[in-house]
Amino acid sequence: MVKTEFKQIRIPLIGDDALSFTAVTTRGEIHFSKDYRKESR
């Protein structure tokens, strides 16, 4: 018998925290979310 495991994946919703990552773009390296944090009002 083959045992199958499923991992539940959910689509992110507006307002959910995003994962942090670094990406190299044509305009240089960006650090998401450090470069795109919400500013305190």
C-alpha positions in Angstrom: 0.0 0.0 0.0 1.3 3.5 -0.9 0.9 6.2 1.8 0.2 9.6 0.3 0.7 12.8 2.4 -0.9 16.1 1.4 0.4 19.5 2.5 -2.4 22.1 2.7 -1.5 25.3 0.8 -3.5 28.4 1.1 -3.6 31.5 -1.2 -2.3 34.6 0.6 -5.0 37.2 1.4 -4.7 41.0 1.3 -3.3 42.1 4.6 -1.4 38.8 5.2 2.3 39.1 6.1 4.6 38.4 3.1 7.7 36.3 3.3 11.0 38.1 3.2 13.3 37.5 0.2 16.1 39.1 -1.8 15.9 39.4 -5.5 18.3 40.7 -8.2 16.6 43.0 -10.6 17.7 45.1 -13.6 17.7 48.1 -11.2 19.8 46.3 -8.5 19.2 44.1 -5.6 16.0 44.5 -3.5 15.3 43.1 -0.1 11.6 42.5 0.3 10.2 43.3 3.0 13.0 45.5 4.4 12.7 47.9 1.4 8.9 47.9 1.4 7.8 48.1 5.1 4.6 49.9 6.1 5.5 53.3 7.4 4.1 54.3 10.8 1.7 57.2 10.7 
